[in-house]
Amino acid sequence: MTKTSTSKTNVNLPSQNMFQSTTDNESDAEIDLFYDQIKSKLDGLLTNPQDETINRILAYSKSK
């Protein structure tokens, strides 16, 4: 008969030290600043698409 046992420490699981936080307050602030800078331009695209954009969408929908 073979006797087996399981270790109480999980050697196969990654430890907390292996992972570093990728989100810092500085990077969050940079993302927020970037979004604030492009927000009005993105809103403009939603409300006032260019004629060329509309024509491309129409041409694509007719081709399918």
N, CA, C and O atoms as a GROMACS GRO file, in nm:
protein
  256
    1MET      N    1   0.085  -0.117   0.000
    1MET     CA    2   0.000   0.000   0.000
    1MET      C    3   0.090   0.125   0.000
    1MET      O    4   0.190   0.131   0.072
    2THR      N    5   0.052   0.224  -0.084
    2THR     CA    6   0.130   0.346  -0.095
    2THR      C    7   0.068   0.455  -0.009
    2THR      O    8  -0.054   0.476  -0.010
    3LYS      N    9   0.151   0.522   0.064
    3LYS     CA   10   0.103   0.631   0.149
    3LYS      C   11   0.131   0.764   0.079
    3LYS      O   12   0.244   0.788   0.037
    4THR      N   13   0.030   0.849   0.066
    4THR     CA   14   0.046   0.980   0.002
    4THR      C   15   0.012   1.089   0.101
    4THR      O   16  -0.059   1.067   0.199
    5SER      N   17   0.063   1.206   0.073
    5SER     CA   18   0.032   1.320   0.159
    5SER      C   19   0.032   1.447   0.074
    5SER      O   20   0.088   1.450  -0.036
    6THR      N   21  -0.030   1.548   0.125
    6THR     CA   22  -0.038   1.676   0.057
    6THR      C   23   0.026   1.782   0.145
    6THR      O   24   0.001   1.789   0.265
    7SER      N   25   0.107   1.864   0.083
    7SER     CA   26   0.173   1.970   0.157
    7SER      C   27   0.071   2.073   0.203
    7SER      O   28  -0.026   2.101   0.133
    8LYS      N   29   0.093   2.129   0.319
    8LYS     CA   30   0.003   2.233   0.369
    8LYS      C   31   0.032   2.368   0.306
    8LYS      O   32  -0.052   2.458   0.311
    9THR      N   33   0.150   2.383   0.248
    9THR     CA   34   0.180   2.506   0.176
    9THR      C   35   0.154   2.481   0.028
    9THR      O   36   0.192   2.378  -0.026
   10ASN      N   37   0.091   2.576  -0.034
   10ASN     CA   38   0.056   2.562  -0.176
   10ASN      C   39   0.172   2.612  -0.261
   10ASN      O   40   0.177   2.730  -0.296
   11VAL      N   41   0.263   2.523  -0.293
   11VAL     CA   42   0.381   2.563  -0.368
   11VAL      C   43   0.350   2.595  -0.513
   11VAL      O   44   0.429   2.663  -0.578
   12ASN      N   45   0.239   2.547  -0.566
   12ASN     CA   46   0.204   2.571  -0.706
   12ASN      C   47   0.127   2.700  -0.727
   12ASN      O   48   0.110   2.745  -0.841
   13LEU      N   49   0.081   2.758  -0.620
   13LEU     CA   50   0.006   2.883  -0.633
   13LEU      C   51   0.100   3.002  -0.627
   13LEU      O   52   0.195   3.003  -0.549
   14PRO      N   53   0.074   3.105  -0.710
   14PRO     CA   54   0.161   3.223  -0.706
   14PRO      C   55   0.142   3.299  -0.574
   14PRO      O   56   0.031   3.307  -0.520
   15SER      N   57   0.249   3.353  -0.527
   15SER     CA   58   0.240   3.430  -0.403
   15SER      C   59   0.202   3.574  -0.434
   15SER      O   60   0.213   3.618  -0.548
   16GLN      N   61   0.159   3.645  -0.335
   16GLN     CA   62   0.119   3.785  -0.352
   16GLN      C   63   0.237   3.871  -0.396
   16GLN      O   64   0.218   3.972  -0.463
   17ASN      N   65   0.357   3.833  -0.358
   17ASN     CA   66   0.475   3.913  -0.393
   17ASN      C   67   0.507   3.908  -0.541
   17ASN      O   68   0.578   3.995  -0.592
   18MET      N   69   0.458   3.807  -0.611
   18MET     CA   70   0.488   3.793  -0.753
   18MET      C   71   0.414   3.896  -0.838
   18MET      O   72   0.457   3.928  -0.949
   19PHE      N   73   0.304   3.947  -0.787
   19PHE     CA   74   0.223   4.041  -0.862
   19PHE      C   75   0.243   4.182  -0.808
   19PHE      O   76   0.244   4.204  -0.686
   20GLN      N   77   0.258   4.276  -0.900
   20GLN     CA   78   0.268   4.415  -0.859
   20GLN      C   79   0.146   4.488  -0.911
   20GLN      O   80   0.095   4.456  -1.018
   21SER      N   81   0.101   4.584  -0.837
   21SER     CA   82  -0.015   4.662  -0.879
   21SER      C   83   0.021   4.746  -1.001
   21SER      O   84   0.120   4.819  -0.999
   22THR      N   85  -0.060   4.735  -1.105
   22THR     CA   86  -0.032   4.810  -1.227
   22THR      C   87  -0.104   4.944  -1.228
   22THR      O   88  -0.081   5.028  -1.315
   23THR      N   89  -0.190   4.964  -1.131
   23THR     CA   90  -0.262   5.091  -1.128
   23THR      C   91  -0.209   5.175  -1.013
   23THR      O   92  -0.218   5.136  -0.897
   24ASP      N   93  -0.155   5.288  -1.046
   24ASP     CA   94  -0.108   5.384  -0.948
   24ASP      C   95  -0.199   5.505  -0.954
   24ASP      O   96  -0.272   5.524  -1.052
   25ASN      N   97  -0.196   5.587  -0.850
   25ASN     CA   98  -0.274   5.710  -0.853
   25ASN      C   99  -0.231   5.799  -0.967
   25ASN      O  100  -0.314   5.867  -1.028
   26GLU      N  101  -0.102   5.800  -0.996
   26GLU     CA  102  -0.051   5.883  -1.105
   26GLU      C  103  -0.106   5.837  -1.239
   26GLU      O  104  -0.149   5.919  -1.320
   27SER      N  105  -0.106   5.707  -1.264
   27SER     CA  106  -0.156   5.659  -1.393
   27SER      C  107  -0.306   5.681  -1.405
   27SER      O  108  -0.354   5.710  -1.514
   28ASP      N  109  -0.381   5.667  -1.296
   28ASP     CA  110  -0.524   5.696  -1.299
   28ASP      C  111  -0.549   5.842  -1.330
   28ASP      O  112  -0.640   5.876  -1.406
   29ALA      N  113  -0.468   5.929  -1.272
   29ALA     CA  114  -0.483   6.072  -1.298
   29ALA      C  115  -0.449   6.105  -1.443
   29ALA      O  116  -0.514   6.189  -1.505
   30GLU      N  117  -0.348   6.038  -1.498
   30GLU     CA  118  -0.312   6.059  -1.638
   30GLU      C  119  -0.423   6.014  -1.731
   30GLU      O  120  -0.453   6.080  -1.830
   31ILE      N  121  -0.485   5.902  -1.699
   31ILE     CA  122  -0.596   5.851  -1.780
   31ILE      C  123  -0.714   5.948  -1.774
   31ILE      O  124  -0.775   5.979  -1.876
   32ASP      N  125  -0.745   5.995  -1.655
   32ASP     CA  126  -0.855   6.091  -1.640
   32ASP      C  127  -0.828   6.220  -1.717
   32ASP      O  128  -0.918   6.274  -1.781
   33LEU      N  129  -0.706   6.268  -1.712
   33LEU     CA  130  -0.669   6.390  -1.784
   33LEU      C  131  -0.682   6.368  -1.935
   33LEU      O  132  -0.736   6.454  -2.005
   34PHE      N  133  -0.633   6.256  -1.983
   34PHE     CA  134  -0.642   6.224  -2.125
   34PHE      C  135  -0.788   6.217  -2.169
   34PHE      O  136  -0.824   6.272  -2.273
   35TYR      N  137  -0.872   6.151  -2.090
   35TYR     CA  138  -1.014   6.140  -2.124
   35TYR      C  139  -1.081   6.277  -2.126
   35TYR      O  140  -1.159   6.307  -2.216
   36ASP      N  141  -1.049   6.360  -2.028
   36ASP     CA  142  -1.107   6.494  -2.024
   36ASP      C  143  -1.069   6.575  -2.149
   36ASP      O  144  -1.148   6.656  -2.198
   37GLN      N  145  -0.947   6.553  -2.200
   37GLN     CA  146  -0.901   6.626  -2.318
   37GLN      C  147  -0.973   6.581  -2.445
   37GLN      O  148  -0.997   6.662  -2.533
   38ILE      N  149  -1.008   6.454  -2.455
   38ILE     CA  150  -1.070   6.405  -2.579
   38ILE      C  151  -1.222   6.390  -2.569
   38ILE      O  152  -1.288   6.358  -2.668
   39LYS      N  153  -1.278   6.413  -2.450
   39LYS     CA  154  -1.420   6.392  -2.429
   39LYS      C  155  -1.506   6.475  -2.524
   39LYS      O  156  -1.601   6.423  -2.582
   40SER      N  157  -1.475   6.603  -2.540
   40SER     CA  158  -1.557   6.688  -2.625
   40SER      C  159  -1.548   6.644  -2.771
   40SER      O  160  -1.646   6.652  -2.845
   41LYS      N  161  -1.431   6.597  -2.813
   41LYS     CA  162  -1.415   6.549  -2.950
   41LYS      C  163  -1.494   6.421  -2.974
   41LYS      O  164  -1.554   6.403  -3.080
   42LEU      N  165  -1.495   6.333  -2.874
   42LEU     CA  166  -1.573   6.210  -2.886
   42LEU      C  167  -1.722   6.241  -2.890
   42LEU      O  168  -1.796   6.181  -2.968
   43ASP      N  169  -1.767   6.334  -2.805
   43ASP     CA  170  -1.907   6.373  -2.806
   43ASP      C  171  -1.945   6.433  -2.940
   43ASP      O  172  -2.056   6.410  -2.989
   44GLY      N  173  -1.856   6.510  -3.000
   44GLY     CA  174  -1.881   6.569  -3.131
   44GLY      C  175  -1.897   6.464  -3.239
   44GLY      O  176  -1.980   6.481  -3.329
   45LEU      N  177  -1.820   6.358  -3.231
   45LEU     CA  178  -1.834   6.250  -3.328
   45LEU      C  179  -1.970   6.182  -3.318
   45LEU      O  180  -2.026   6.140  -3.418
   46LEU      N  181  -2.020   6.172  -3.198
   46LEU     CA  182  -2.150   6.108  -3.179
   46LEU      C  183  -2.264   6.195  -3.232
   46LEU      O  184  -2.358   6.143  -3.292
   47THR      N  185  -2.256   6.324  -3.210
   47THR     CA  186  -2.367   6.412  -3.246
   47THR      C  187  -2.356   6.469  -3.386
   47THR      O  188  -2.458   6.500  -3.447
   48ASN      N  189  -2.236   6.484  -3.440
   48ASN     CA  190  -2.217   6.544  -3.571
   48ASN      C  191  -2.123   6.461  -3.658
   48ASN      O  192  -2.010   6.502  -3.685
   49PRO      N  193  -2.170   6.344  -3.703
   49PRO     CA  194  -2.080   6.266  -3.789
   49PRO      C  195  -2.061   6.334  -3.923
   49PRO      O  196  -2.150   6.404  -3.971
   50GLN      N  197  -1.947   6.315  -3.982
   50GLN     CA  198  -1.919   6.374  -4.113
   50GLN      C  199  -1.998   6.300  -4.220
   50GLN      O  200  -2.033   6.183  -4.203
   51ASP      N  201  -2.025   6.369  -4.329
   51ASP     CA  202  -2.099   6.308  -4.439
   51ASP      C  203  -2.026   6.184  -4.492
   51ASP      O  204  -2.088   6.084  -4.527
   52GLU      N  205  -1.893   6.192  -4.496
   52GLU     CA  206  -1.815   6.079  -4.544
   52GLU      C  207  -1.838   5.955  -4.457
   52GLU      O  208  -1.847   5.843  -4.508
   53THR      N  209  -1.847   5.976  -4.326
   53THR     CA  210  -1.871   5.865  -4.235
   53THR      C  211  -2.006   5.802  -4.261
   53THR      O  212  -2.019   5.679  -4.266
   54ILE      N  213  -2.107   5.884  -4.278
   54ILE     CA  214  -2.242   5.835  -4.306
   54ILE      C  215  -2.245   5.758  -4.438
   54ILE      O  216  -2.305   5.651  -4.447
   55ASN      N  217  -2.179   5.813  -4.540
   55ASN     CA  218  -2.177   5.747  -4.670
   55ASN      C  219  -2.106   5.611  -4.664
   55ASN      O  220  -2.150   5.516  -4.729
   56ARG      N  221  -2.000   5.602  -4.586
   56ARG     CA  222  -1.931   5.473  -4.571
   56ARG      C  223  -2.021   5.371  -4.503
   56ARG      O  224  -2.024   5.254  -4.543
   57ILE      N  225  -2.093   5.413  -4.402
   57ILE     CA  226  -2.184   5.322  -4.331
   57ILE      C  227  -2.294   5.275  -4.425
   57ILE      O  228  -2.327   5.157  -4.429
   58LEU      N  229  -2.351   5.368  -4.501
   58LEU     CA  230  -2.457   5.332  -4.595
   58LEU      C  231  -2.406   5.237  -4.703
   58LEU      O  232  -2.473   5.140  -4.738
   59ALA      N  233  -2.288   5.265  -4.756
   59ALA     CA  234  -2.230   5.179  -4.860
   59ALA      C  235  -2.204   5.039  -4.804
   59ALA      O  236  -2.227   4.940  -4.873
   60TYR      N  237  -2.156   5.031  -4.684
   60TYR     CA  238  -2.131   4.900  -4.623
   60TYR      C  239  -2.261   4.824  -4.603
   60TYR      O  240  -2.268   4.704  -4.631
   61SER      N  241  -2.363   4.892  -4.554
   61SER     CA  242  -2.490   4.824  -4.527
   61SER      C  243  -2.556   4.777  -4.658
   61SER      O  244  -2.623   4.674  -4.659
   62LYS      N  245  -2.537   4.850  -4.766
   62LYS     CA  246  -2.594   4.808  -4.896
   62LYS      C  247  -2.518   4.692  -4.956
   62LYS      O  248  -2.574   4.612  -5.031
   63SER      N  249  -2.389   4.681  -4.923
   63SER     CA  250  -2.307   4.573  -4.982
   63SER      C  251  -2.333   4.440  -4.914
   63SER      O  252  -2.298   4.336  -4.970
   64LYS      N  253  -2.391   4.438  -4.800
   64LYS     CA  254  -2.417   4.312  -4.728
   64LYS      C  255  -2.553   4.259  -4.752
   64LYS      O  256  -2.589   4.154  -4.698
   0.00000   0.00000   0.00000
